[in-house]
């Protein structure tokens, strides 16, 4: 039965993975975000405690 012969299917598997590893990573690594993140200041904002009128 030719379906049980792993030789052509293993070669197809290996070549398809080589193509995926050669084509997809450069495309993913070349992706840039439209909005670059900005650095936030190290200062903590001053927060006031709430004044509850009913206490």
DRENVOKE-577271 format. One line per field, with one value per atom (N, C-alpha, C): x, y, z; atom name; residue number from 1; residue in three letters. Coordinates in pm, 1 decimal, always signed. Layout:
! DRENVOKE-577271
east	c(X  ...)
north	c(Y  ...)
up	c(Z  ...)
at	c(CA  ...)
i	c(NUM  ...)
aa	c(ALA  ...)
***
This chain:
! DRENVOKE-577271
east	c(+84.1  +0.0  +88.5  +73.2  +161.8  +136.8  +19.2  -7.2  +83.2  +131.5  +212.8  +361.1  +398.4  +537.1  +563.1  +643.1  +660.7  +758.1  +830.0  +935.6  +884.6  +785.8  +746.1  +676.7  +601.1  +528.4  +622.4  +726.1  +823.4  +898.3  +931.9  +1000.6  +910.5  +782.4  +688.2  +678.2  +672.0  +665.5  +789.1  +905.4  +1029.7  +1039.6  +1009.0  +1018.9  +915.2  +795.5  +695.6  +738.2  +798.5  +846.5  +963.3  +1049.8  +1159.8  +1106.8  +1004.4  +945.1  +881.2  +806.4  +744.1  +848.8  +957.9  +1060.2  +1142.6  +1143.2  +1219.8  +1136.0  +1004.5  +920.1  +849.9  +792.3  +706.7  +783.5  +893.8  +960.3  +1005.1  +1062.6  +1097.3  +975.3  +863.6  +742.9  +691.5  +698.7  +651.4  +746.3  +874.9  +971.5  +972.3  +926.1  +922.8  +798.4  +708.8  +585.4  +616.2  +556.8  +572.5  +434.4  +430.3  +305.6  +279.6  +155.9  +128.2  +149.4  +128.0  +147.1  +257.9  +372.5  +484.1  +457.0  +490.4  +466.8  +558.1  +505.2  +583.8  +624.9  +738.5  +785.7  +707.1  +668.7  +596.4  +695.0  +656.7  +746.1  +752.3  +861.3  +880.2  +806.9  +755.9  +686.2  +550.7  +519.1  +387.1  +288.5  +172.5  +76.0  +23.7  -0.6  -50.1  -198.5  -232.3  -372.1  -424.9  -541.5  -606.0  -706.9  -718.7  -818.7  -957.2  -1054.1  -1190.6  -1243.7  -1326.0  -1395.4  -1540.8  -1581.9  -1718.8  -1805.3  -1906.7  -1987.6  -2072.0  -2101.0  -2192.7  -2117.7  -1987.6  -1917.1  -1879.8)
north	c(-118.3  +0.0  +124.4  +211.2  +328.5  +430.9  +427.9  +524.5  +501.7  +379.7  +349.2  +377.9  +416.0  +448.7  +592.4  +612.3  +747.0  +835.3  +780.2  +856.6  +982.2  +975.3  +1101.8  +1197.9  +1147.0  +1234.7  +1302.7  +1232.8  +1294.8  +1406.2  +1383.8  +1487.3  +1609.2  +1584.5  +1696.0  +1773.1  +1701.5  +1766.8  +1852.1  +1798.3  +1871.7  +1994.5  +1979.0  +2093.7  +2201.2  +2159.6  +2260.7  +2337.5  +2270.0  +2339.9  +2431.3  +2389.3  +2477.4  +2603.1  +2587.1  +2704.6  +2795.4  +2736.6  +2818.5  +2891.4  +2823.7  +2886.9  +2989.6  +2981.3  +3077.2  +3198.0  +3182.4  +3289.7  +3367.2  +3299.2  +3366.2  +3450.7  +3404.3  +3489.3  +3626.6  +3639.8  +3776.4  +3866.5  +3810.7  +3892.0  +3935.5  +3847.8  +3881.8  +3982.5  +3963.2  +4053.4  +4191.1  +4201.0  +4330.3  +4409.9  +4350.9  +4420.3  +4535.7  +4648.9  +4764.1  +4806.7  +4855.3  +4901.5  +5044.7  +5079.2  +5216.1  +5319.4  +5282.0  +5373.7  +5318.7  +5379.9  +5335.4  +5373.7  +5288.3  +5322.7  +5436.0  +5521.5  +5633.1  +5601.7  +5651.8  +5630.9  +5719.0  +5662.0  +5739.8  +5795.5  +5905.8  +5967.9  +5883.9  +5899.1  +5821.9  +5883.7  +6005.6  +6071.8  +6007.2  +5989.1  +5937.6  +6053.9  +6038.8  +6150.0  +6164.8  +6289.4  +6314.8  +6279.5  +6195.2  +6155.3  +6209.4  +6268.0  +6320.3  +6217.4  +6209.6  +6118.1  +6178.4  +6091.9  +6138.6  +6193.3  +6294.4  +6347.1  +6306.9  +6219.2  +6168.9  +6261.2  +6322.6  +6418.0  +6354.1  +6229.0  +6168.3  +6104.9  +6117.9  +6060.3  +6166.4)
up	c(+0.0  +0.0  +0.0  -95.5  -103.8  +7.0  +71.8  +177.5  +298.1  +315.3  +431.4  +409.3  +287.7  +259.6  +307.8  +414.2  +469.9  +393.6  +298.9  +233.7  +163.2  +72.6  +6.9  +103.1  +199.1  +289.5  +387.9  +428.3  +517.9  +445.3  +319.4  +240.9  +221.9  +195.4  +180.7  +311.5  +423.4  +554.2  +579.0  +552.3  +577.5  +487.8  +360.0  +269.1  +301.2  +340.7  +376.1  +501.0  +600.3  +719.5  +686.6  +595.7  +554.9  +487.4  +405.7  +341.2  +445.6  +539.1  +643.2  +726.6  +759.6  +843.0  +765.8  +633.7  +554.4  +512.9  +501.3  +448.6  +559.2  +653.9  +752.1  +854.7  +915.2  +1016.8  +967.2  +847.1  +804.5  +789.8  +745.5  +732.5  +868.9  +966.1  +1100.0  +1164.9  +1148.9  +1211.4  +1145.7  +1021.2  +953.1  +989.4  +1067.2  +1104.1  +1198.9  +1170.7  +1259.1  +1307.9  +1428.5  +1485.6  +1439.1  +1410.1  +1365.8  +1476.4  +1599.5  +1711.7  +1800.6  +1791.8  +1874.9  +2019.6  +2112.8  +2254.1  +2298.6  +2383.4  +2435.3  +2578.4  +2617.3  +2753.3  +2848.8  +2961.0  +3059.3  +3161.5  +3220.2  +3316.8  +3443.7  +3516.2  +3638.1  +3756.9  +3740.9  +3850.4  +3873.0  +3998.3  +4032.6  +4036.9  +3975.8  +3984.9  +4127.1  +4164.7  +4299.6  +4304.9  +4398.7  +4413.0  +4544.5  +4540.1  +4660.4  +4709.5  +4840.6  +4894.4  +4876.4  +4870.0  +4852.5  +4983.9  +4970.2  +5087.5  +5075.7  +5163.7  +5159.6  +5244.9  +5187.0  +5263.5  +5371.6  +5364.2  +5462.6  +5580.4  +5587.6  +5702.0  +5801.2)
at	c(N  CA  C  N  CA  C  N  CA  C  N  CA  C  N  CA  C  N  CA  C  N  CA  C  N  CA  C  N  CA  C  N  CA  C  N  CA  C  N  CA  C  N  CA  C  N  CA  C  N  CA  C  N  CA  C  N  CA  C  N  CA  C  N  CA  C  N  CA  C  N  CA  C  N  CA  C  N  CA  C  N  CA  C  N  CA  C  N  CA  C  N  CA  C  N  CA  C  N  CA  C  N  CA  C  N  CA  C  N  CA  C  N  CA  C  N  CA  C  N  CA  C  N  CA  C  N  CA  C  N  CA  C  N  CA  C  N  CA  C  N  CA  C  N  CA  C  N  CA  C  N  CA  C  N  CA  C  N  CA  C  N  CA  C  N  CA  C  N  CA  C  N  CA  C  N  CA  C  N  CA  C  N  CA  C  N  CA  C  N  CA  C)
i	c(1  1  1  2  2  2  3  3  3  4  4  4  5  5  5  6  6  6  7  7  7  8  8  8  9  9  9  10  10  10  11  11  11  12  12  12  13  13  13  14  14  14  15  15  15  16  16  16  17  17  17  18  18  18  19  19  19  20  20  20  21  21  21  22  22  22  23  23  23  24  24  24  25  25  25  26  26  26  27  27  27  28  28  28  29  29  29  30  30  30  31  31  31  32  32  32  33  33  33  34  34  34  35  35  35  36  36  36  37  37  37  38  38  38  39  39  39  40  40  40  41  41  41  42  42  42  43  43  43  44  44  44  45  45  45  46  46  46  47  47  47  48  48  48  49  49  49  50  50  50  51  51  51  52  52  52  53  53  53  54  54  54  55  55  55)
aa	c(UNK  UNK  UNK  UNK  UNK  UNK  UNK  UNK  UNK  UNK  UNK  UNK  UNK  UNK  UNK  UNK  UNK  UNK  UNK  UNK  UNK  UNK  UNK  UNK  UNK  UNK  UNK  UNK  UNK  UNK  UNK  UNK  UNK  UNK  UNK  UNK  UNK  UNK  UNK  UNK  UNK  UNK  UNK  UNK  UNK  UNK  UNK  UNK  UNK  UNK  UNK  UNK  UNK  UNK  UNK  UNK  UNK  UNK  UNK  UNK  UNK  UNK  UNK  UNK  UNK  UNK  UNK  UNK  UNK  UNK  UNK  UNK  UNK  UNK  UNK  UNK  UNK  UNK  UNK  UNK  UNK  UNK  UNK  UNK  UNK  UNK  UNK  UNK  UNK  UNK  UNK  UNK  UNK  UNK  UNK  UNK  UNK  UNK  UNK  UNK  UNK  UNK  UNK  UNK  UNK  UNK  UNK  UNK  UNK  UNK  UNK  UNK  UNK  UNK  UNK  UNK  UNK  UNK  UNK  UNK  UNK  UNK  UNK  UNK  UNK  UNK  UNK  UNK  UNK  UNK  UNK  UNK  UNK  UNK  UNK  UNK  UNK  UNK  UNK  UNK  UNK  UNK  UNK  UNK  UNK  UNK  UNK  UNK  UNK  UNK  UNK  UNK  UNK  UNK  UNK  UNK  UNK  UNK  UNK  UNK  UNK  UNK  UNK  UNK  UNK)
***
